[in-house]
Amino acid sequence: MDKPSILFVDQFSGLGGSQRTLLDLLPALDDFTLEFALPGEGPLTAALQRRGHSWTPVEIGEYSRGRKSLADVARFALRQPAAAAALTKLAQGKSLLYALGPRVFPAAAAAARRAGVPSIWHLQLEIESWRDRKVLEAACRWAHPRVIACSEACLDVFPEKGAVRRNACVVYNGVEDVRLPATAPNASPVIGMIGHIHPDKGVLDLLDAIPEITCAFPDTRFRFIGPADDDAFAKQAAARAVELTVECHARIDFPGEAASPNAAFAGLDLVVVPSRREAASRVVLEAFSAGLPVVASDAGGLPEVVGRDGLLFPAGDPSKLAAVIIRVLLDPSLRRRMAEAGRRSYEQRWRADRFRQGVRAEIEKQIAIARVGG
């Protein structure tokens, strides 16, 4: 019997959280034939090629971040018939089509329907735009995919009895173990924010919390670790950091993207996730694995993954963020309890194997249902 085959379709070729999650999944699918349709070359295609996988370029169409004008929507919509036609050809004869982003999903849904193959949409983003939600609802009504969400928060923005939630489940992400070597405690606290330097990530909120934190702990160091998605915003954040260096002698560093999770977390005493928009967070899970205490905002799916194992603050409130960080820095026993609780949580809930098993079970179920139906 031939191996079942999956066509994965993604809207990006970079290495964001969604793409890293895809790479985490692949070891569970060694007995499948895997193909990939991507918009062009990038870190993701390089990572796939290192693993022995080929990929096919498919033009999905440009669609900017944030709010979209009617013109943006119209330009994107005009490109979708060609994208759907290209994906239909690639999907012919496959056991399953697996779409990884909301931008690519409508064309992927059309392709799956036309090719007569079952589909899965992996939802890893809170969809803010009502226009986008309506399009995605319509695509789900037409194609009847299985929707795998990375948090309940991703689903909560859709109508309770709508097509997206009707056939949806939640499979929380998992990550590989991050083990840091034992080192002597830092002479002064080191606080890290790991993620893209982007407005959604709450970079300015953490920067605005720094004056209160340094008032209590003057020698605290702050590391903003990650790539810059937006040059204009990166310059704004860097300018604010310079102001803080002058105003309160803050010690702030933007070292760029780390080579690995181990490199990102090395030397940190506290991990802060101040996002204003977050479906879930790999950083929280990796920090738990590394045995580091976590302070996070209450945006999106963060309360679901942080639970009682870290501390939360209201998203967009730098003063409350500063208060929580100061509380943690004042209490070494609290830091130790948070680190221990996070590590236990990782072992029980957030290991990569658990994530792989959950997604593979959904893939097998959809293929089996299609075979019976066929």
C-alpha positions in Angstrom: 0.0 0.0 0.0 1.3 3.4 -1.0 2.3 5.8 1.8 -0.3 8.5 2.5 0.7 11.9 1.2 0.2 15.4 2.5 0.5 18.7 0.8 1.4 21.5 3.2 0.7 25.0 2.2 2.0 28.1 4.0 1.8 31.8 3.4 5.3 32.6 4.6 8.8 31.2 3.9 10.3 32.8 7.0 10.7 31.2 10.4 8.0 32.6 12.6 6.2 30.6 15.3 3.8 28.9 12.9 6.7 27.7 10.7 8.7 26.5 13.7 5.6 24.6 14.7 5.4 22.9 11.3 9.1 21.9 11.6 8.3 20.5 15.1 5.5 18.4 13.6 7.5 16.7 10.8 9.3 14.0 12.8 5.8 12.5 13.6 5.2 12.1 9.8 8.2 10.0 8.7 5.9 7.4 7.3 4.0 9.9 5.1 5.0 11.4 1.7 5.3 15.2 2.4 5.2 18.0 -0.2 5.2 21.7 0.4 3.8 24.7 -1.5 5.4 28.0 -0.4 5.6 31.6 -1.7 9.3 31.6 -2.3 12.8 30.9 -0.9 13.5 31.7 2.7 14.7 30.2 6.1 11.7 27.7 6.0 12.6 26.3 2.6 16.2 26.0 3.7 15.2 24.2 6.8 13.0 21.8 4.8 15.8 21.1 2.3 18.2 20.3 5.1 15.6 17.6 6.1 15.4 16.2 2.6 12.1 17.8 1.6 11.4 19.6 -1.7 9.0 22.4 -2.2 7.1 24.1 -5.0 6.7 27.9 -5.3 3.1 29.2 -5.4 2.2 32.9 -5.6 -0.3 33.6 -2.8 -0.4 37.4 -3.1 0.8 40.3 -0.9 -1.4 41.2 2.1 0.1 43.7 4.6 0.1 43.3 8.4 -2.5 45.2 10.5 -5.5 47.0 9.1 -6.3 46.5 5.5 -7.9 48.9 3.1 -10.6 47.9 0.6 -7.9 48.3 -2.0 -5.7 45.8 -0.2 -8.5 43.3 0.1 -9.4 43.7 -3.6 -5.8 43.3 -4.8 -5.4 40.2 -2.7 -8.8 38.7 -3.9 -7.8 39.1 -7.5 -4.8 36.9 -7.1 -6.7 34.0 -5.4 -8.1 32.2 -8.4 -4.6 31.7 -9.8 -3.4 30.5 -6.4 -6.3 28.1 -6.1 -5.7 26.7 -9.6 -2.0 26.1 -8.8 -2.8 24.5 -5.5 -5.5 22.3 -7.1 -2.9 20.8 -9.5 -0.6 20.1 -6.6 -3.3 18.6 -4.4 -4.5 16.0 -7.0 -4.0 12.5 -5.7 -2.9 13.6 -2.2 -4.4 12.1 0.9 -4.7 15.5 2.7 -4.1 19.2 2.1 -2.8 21.0 5.3 -3.0 24.8 5.3 -1.0 26.7 7.8 -2.1 30.3 7.6 -5.3 32.4 7.2 -4.0 34.2 4.2 -3.5 31.0 2.2 -6.5 29.1 3.6 -9.2 30.3 1.2 -7.2 29.3 -1.9 -6.2 26.0 -0.2 -9.8 25.3 0.7 -10.9 25.8 -2.9 -8.1 23.6 -4.1 -9.0 20.8 -1.6 -12.7 20.9 -2.7 -11.8 20.8 -6.4 -9.2 18.1 -6.0 -11.6 16.0 -3.8 -9.2 15.7 -0.9 -9.8 16.3 2.8 -8.2 19.4 4.4 -7.0 20.7 7.7 -6.5 24.3 8.6 -4.1 25.0 11.4 -5.2 28.2 13.0 -2.4 29.9 15.0 -3.5 33.5 15.0 -6.3 35.7 16.4 -8.1 37.0 13.4 -8.8 40.7 14.1 -10.4 41.8 10.9 -14.1 41.2 10.6 -13.7 41.0 6.8 -11.1 38.3 7.1 -13.3 36.4 9.6 -16.2 36.4 7.1 -14.0 35.2 4.3 -12.6 32.4 6.5 -16.1 31.4 7.6 -17.3 31.2 4.0 -14.3 29.0 3.1 -15.0 26.7 6.0 -18.7 26.4 5.0 -17.7 25.5 1.4 -14.7 23.1 2.1 -15.6 21.6 5.5 -12.0 21.4 6.8 -11.0 20.2 10.2 -9.8 23.2 12.1 -6.9 22.7 14.5 -6.5 25.8 16.8 -3.5 26.4 19.0 -5.7 28.0 21.7 -9.3 28.6 22.6 -8.6 32.3 22.1 -8.1 31.7 18.3 -11.6 30.3 18.1 -13.3 32.7 20.4 -13.3 35.5 17.8 -15.5 33.4 15.5 -19.3 32.9 15.9 -20.1 30.1 18.3 -22.3 28.2 15.9 -20.3 29.2 12.8 -18.5 27.0 10.3 -15.0 27.5 11.8 -15.9 26.4 15.3 -18.3 23.7 14.2 -15.5 21.3 13.2 -12.7 22.6 15.3 -10.5 21.3 18.1 -7.6 22.7 20.2 -4.2 21.1 20.0 -1.8 23.2 22.1 1.7 23.6 20.8 4.6 21.8 22.3 8.4 22.4 22.1 11.6 20.5 22.4 13.3 20.5 25.7 15.5 23.6 26.4 18.2 22.6 29.0 20.5 25.4 30.2 23.9 24.7 31.9 24.1 25.4 35.6 25.7 28.8 36.1 26.4 31.2 39.0 23.6 33.7 39.7 23.9 37.0 37.9 25.2 39.9 40.0 22.3 42.0 38.8 19.0 40.9 37.2 18.8 40.2 33.5 15.3 40.4 32.0 14.7 39.1 28.5 12.0 39.6 25.9 12.3 37.1 23.1 10.4 37.6 19.9 10.0 39.8 16.8 10.6 43.5 17.3 7.1 44.4 16.3 4.3 46.5 17.9 2.1 43.4 18.5 4.8 42.0 20.8 4.5 44.8 23.4 8.1 46.0 22.9 7.2 49.6 23.8 5.2 48.5 26.9 8.3 46.8 28.3 10.5 49.8 27.4 8.0 52.1 29.1 8.1 49.9 32.3 11.9 50.3 32.6 12.0 53.6 34.5 9.9 52.1 37.4 11.9 48.9 37.4 15.3 50.6 37.4 14.1 52.9 40.2 13.8 49.8 42.4 16.7 47.8 40.7 19.1 50.2 39.1 21.5 47.6 37.7 18.9 45.6 35.9 19.8 44.7 32.3 17.2 44.3 29.6 17.6 42.2 26.4 15.2 42.4 23.5 16.1 39.3 21.6 14.7 38.8 18.1 14.6 40.0 14.5 13.1 43.3 13.4 9.9 42.9 11.3 9.4 46.6 10.7 12.3 48.9 10.1 10.4 52.0 11.1 9.2 50.4 14.4 12.7 49.0 15.1 14.1 52.6 14.8 11.3 53.9 17.1 12.1 51.2 19.7 15.8 51.9 19.5 15.3 55.6 19.9 13.2 55.0 23.0 16.0 52.8 24.4 18.5 55.6 23.9 16.1 58.0 25.7 15.9 55.6 28.6 19.7 55.2 28.7 20.0 59.0 29.2 17.0 59.4 31.5 17.5 56.5 34.0 20.9 55.0 32.9 19.0 51.9 31.7 21.1 49.0 30.3 19.2 47.9 27.2 20.5 45.6 24.5 19.0 44.6 21.1 21.2 41.7 20.1 19.1 40.5 17.2 17.8 36.9 16.6 19.4 34.2 18.6 20.9 31.1 16.9 18.9 28.7 19.0 16.5 28.7 22.0 19.4 27.8 24.3 21.3 30.8 23.1 18.3 33.1 23.6 17.6 32.0 27.1 21.2 31.7 28.3 22.0 34.2 31.1 18.4 35.3 31.7 16.8 35.6 35.2 13.3 36.4 34.1 11.4 36.1 30.8 8.8 38.7 29.9 6.1 38.2 27.2 4.4 41.6 27.0 2.4 40.9 23.8 -0.7 42.9 22.9 -1.8 40.2 20.5 -0.8 36.5 21.0 -2.7 33.3 20.0 -0.3 31.3 22.1 3.4 31.5 22.8 6.3 29.2 22.1 8.5 31.5 24.2 6.5 30.8 27.3 6.7 27.0 26.7 10.5 27.2 26.1 11.0 29.3 29.2 9.1 26.8 31.2 11.3 24.0 29.8 14.4 26.0 30.6 13.3 26.5 34.2 12.9 30.3 34.0 10.1 32.3 35.6 7.7 34.0 33.2 5.7 37.2 33.4 3.2 37.6 30.5 0.4 39.8 29.4 -3.2 38.5 29.5 -3.6 39.0 25.7 -5.2 36.3 23.6 -4.2 32.7 24.5 -1.4 33.6 27.0 -3.6 32.9 30.1 -4.3 29.4 28.7 -0.6 28.5 28.4 0.7 30.5 31.4 -2.0 29.3 33.7 -0.9 29.4 37.4 2.7 28.7 36.5 3.7 32.3 35.8 2.3 35.8 36.5 0.0 37.8 34.3 -0.5 41.6 33.9 -3.1 43.5 31.8 -1.9 43.9 28.2 -0.9 47.4 27.3 -0.3 48.6 30.9 3.4 49.3 31.5 2.9 50.4 35.1 1.2 47.1 36.0 4.0 45.2 34.1 6.6 47.1 36.1 4.8 46.3 39.4 4.7 42.5 38.6 8.4 42.5 37.6 9.5 44.3 40.7 7.4 41.8 42.8 9.3 38.9 41.2 12.7 40.5 41.6 12.1 41.3 45.2 11.3 37.7 46.1 13.9 35.0 45.2 11.7 32.2 46.7 8.8 33.3 44.3 11.2 33.1 41.4 12.3 29.7 42.4 8.6 28.5 42.8 7.7 29.9 39.4 10.6 28.2 37.8 9.8 24.9 39.4 6.1 25.2 38.5 6.9 26.0 34.9 9.3 23.1 34.5 6.6 20.7 36.0 4.0 22.2 33.6 6.4 21.6 30.6 6.8 18.0 31.5 3.1 17.4 31.9 1.6 19.5 29.1 4.1 21.1 26.7 6.5 18.5 25.4 6.8 18.3 21.6 5.8 14.7 21.5 2.4 15.4 23.0 1.8 18.1 20.3 2.9 15.7 17.5 0.6 12.9 18.8 -2.4 15.3 18.9 -1.9 16.6 15.4 -1.0 13.2 13.9 -4.2 11.8 15.4 -6.3 14.5 13.6 -4.4 13.9 10.3 -5.1 10.1 10.5 -8.7 10.7 11.4 -9.4 13.0 8.4 -7.7 10.6 6.0 -9.7 7.7 7.3 -13.0 9.6 7.1 -12.2 10.5 3.5 -11.4 6.9 2.6 -14.7 5.6 4.1 -16.6 8.3 2.5 -15.0 7.7 -0.9 
